[in-house]
Structure formats: C-alpha cells, structure tokens
Amino acid sequence: MANSRQLFIAVQRHLHALKHGYQAHPAIWSDFHLRARSWKVLLEACLGLGRPLTIVETGTACDNGSTWLFHLLTRSTGGVVHTIDINEDLCGFVSEVASKVGAGEEIVVHCGDSPSVLRTFRDPIDVLYLDSYDVDWTNPSGSMEHHLQELKAAWPLLARRSIVAFDDTPSGGAFAPWWCSPAERAAISQPDPPGKGPLAIKHLRQLPGRVTQLIHEYQAVFMVEK
Ligand SMILES: C[S@@+](CC[C@H](N)C(=O)[O-])C[C@H]1O[C@@H](n2cnc3c(N)ncnc32)[C@H](O)[C@@H]1O
C-alpha cells in the first residue's frame, strides 16, 4: 500500500500532467492550486480508512480528473470507483479510456441522473465525492438542492466510518476561483457562500452520528461516523 508521501507525489504528477494538458496556462494552474491541499487531505483520509475502498463520485472526470485520482488511490488500497454522470458522451469516453488502460473493472461508469442512480446502489460506500450539477454562483439553488438530494440518496449506504467530500464549495472569498466575475466573487464572499455543498452539509450535520470537518477551502471534506 502506498504511504501518504507516495500518494502526494502521485497527486502532484497528476496535476502536472493536467496542467500540460491544458497548455500550462498559469491561470488554470492556479485553479488546480485551489484544490491542491484539500485533495491531499481527502486522499490521505481515504488511505487512513485502511481497507479496500468503494468510492462513489457524482460528476465524471472532465476537468479536474477526479475519477483518475480516485483510481490511482484504489490501485493502492484495492476497491472500485463508481462514477456517475448524466452526459452519455462523457460516460462513453471515460468507459473507453478505462478499458484501454486496463481499468475497466476498477472504474464502473453509470450514466444517468445521479440521485436516481444512487438509489439503485446496494453496497456500502466508503468514500462519497459529490461534484455533479455545476453551480451558478449568483443563482445556486438548483445545484445546492441537487447535491442535497444526492446526499440523501447515498446516506443509507454510507459505511460506519466514511469520507464525504464536496467540490465547488468555497468557504469564503479567499477561495473564489480566478475566473469569477465581480458579481460571482461578491456572492462567494458573503458570510454563507453558495456552492454545491452548503445545503447537503447542513443536512449531514443534523443526521445521527459524528461529522468531523477535515478541511474546508474550495472543497469541503468530512469524516462521517455513524
Ligand atoms: C464539474 S463536472 C465533474 C468534474 C469531475 N468530477 C472532475 O473532477 O473532472 C460536473 C459533471 O456533472 C454532470 N452532471 C450534471 N448534472 C448531472 C446530474 N443530474 N446527474 C449526474 N451528473 C450530472 C455533468 O455532465 C458534468 O460532467
């Protein structure tokens, strides 16, 4: 099993490859830095569960490559990555790449509306990563409600000790992405910033069990003990 330093190096390499894939534009590189620390915390927490992992993510790899990062992790821990997306072309593309790199059994792609797909799952979930329906920062209710529905659908399946994480959930204006308009930056700088996670996080904290925040920057990561 990889130790956390090896994992960190793998993450840095992955980010470096993504950077060159995006023509090394410095502004886009800064977007990855928004998540660099939280990815490290998230992957180390997953590693810390110390068992083969069933990872379920909503929003398949298309910009930050979460599916590939989680697959790197399961290469160390054992387990499987279930990735859910409503975009059929993207689902087909990721399935094809996964097969080509010999990961067809380790990465399972599910095409459909994420809450409905999650309701069909039966196995316990060790890691839940919610990153689907994109946020309109000045009109965020659709995305916030969607991620709440995802959490509600997945909650009964969360293992007794699990990791739940949200992308695009800035804790404040310091984590407003570089590409935001002034109006979007102002929205993110409010005391209760919009994002994918706020409604779901509020709900998570009201459910039975212990919820420990591991990091909250641009992503929010929690340990959940039922
Ligand atoms: C930000 S991208 C995911 C990025 C990915 N996690 C990564 O790191 O590369 C958001 C994805 O959510 C998907 N999506 C939007 N609405 C959805 C829904 N109702 N159910 C499932 N996926 C949805 C989109 O098709 C898009 O691919």
The ligand as an SDF file (V2000), in Angstrom:
LIG
                    3D

 27 29  0  0  0  0  0  0  0  0999 V2000
  -17.6840   19.6780  -12.7060 C   0  0  0  0  0  0  0  0  0  0  0  0
  -18.0830   18.3270  -13.7670 S   0  0  0  0  0  0  0  0  0  0  0  0
  -17.3580   16.9470  -12.9390 C   0  0  0  0  0  0  0  0  0  0  0  0
  -15.8740   17.0740  -12.8540 C   0  0  0  0  0  0  0  0  0  0  0  0
  -15.1540   15.8200  -12.4040 C   0  0  0  0  0  0  0  0  0  0  0  0
  -15.5500   15.4180  -11.0580 N   0  0  0  0  0  0  0  0  0  0  0  0
  -13.6750   16.0430  -12.4800 C   0  0  0  0  0  0  0  0  0  0  0  0
  -13.0100   16.1940  -11.4280 O   0  0  0  0  0  0  0  0  0  0  0  0
  -13.1350   16.0920  -13.5890 O   0  0  0  0  0  0  0  0  0  0  0  0
  -19.7800   18.1540  -13.4690 C   0  0  0  0  0  0  0  0  0  0  0  0
  -20.4180   16.9660  -14.1660 C   0  0  0  0  0  0  0  0  0  0  0  0
  -21.7180   16.7660  -13.6150 O   0  0  0  0  0  0  0  0  0  0  0  0
  -22.5270   16.2110  -14.6140 C   0  0  0  0  0  0  0  0  0  0  0  0
  -23.9390   16.3730  -14.2400 N   0  0  0  0  0  0  0  0  0  0  0  0
  -24.7050   17.4860  -14.3130 C   0  0  0  0  0  0  0  0  0  0  0  0
  -25.9550   17.2340  -13.8830 N   0  0  0  0  0  0  0  0  0  0  0  0
  -25.9780   15.9250  -13.5150 C   0  0  0  0  0  0  0  0  0  0  0  0
  -26.9820   15.0570  -12.9790 C   0  0  0  0  0  0  0  0  0  0  0  0
  -28.2300   15.4920  -12.7550 N   0  0  0  0  0  0  0  0  0  0  0  0
  -26.6570   13.7800  -12.7160 N   0  0  0  0  0  0  0  0  0  0  0  0
  -25.3930   13.3200  -12.9510 C   0  0  0  0  0  0  0  0  0  0  0  0
  -24.4070   14.1040  -13.4500 N   0  0  0  0  0  0  0  0  0  0  0  0
  -24.6870   15.3820  -13.7270 C   0  0  0  0  0  0  0  0  0  0  0  0
  -22.1250   16.9580  -15.8880 C   0  0  0  0  0  0  0  0  0  0  0  0
  -22.4590   16.2010  -17.0290 O   0  0  0  0  0  0  0  0  0  0  0  0
  -20.6210   17.1380  -15.6880 C   0  0  0  0  0  0  0  0  0  0  0  0
  -19.8940   16.1500  -16.3690 O   0  0  0  0  0  0  0  0  0  0  0  0
  1  2  1  0
  2  3  1  0
  2 10  1  0
  3  4  1  0
  4  5  1  0
  5  6  1  0
  5  7  1  0
  7  8  2  0
  7  9  1  0
 10 11  1  0
 11 12  1  0
 11 26  1  0
 12 13  1  0
 13 14  1  0
 13 24  1  0
 14 15  1  0
 14 23  1  0
 15 16  2  0
 16 17  1  0
 17 18  1  0
 17 23  2  0
 18 19  1  0
 18 20  2  0
 20 21  1  0
 21 22  2  0
 22 23  1  0
 24 25  1  0
 24 26  1  0
 26 27  1  0
M  CHG  2   2   1   9  -1
M  END
$$$$
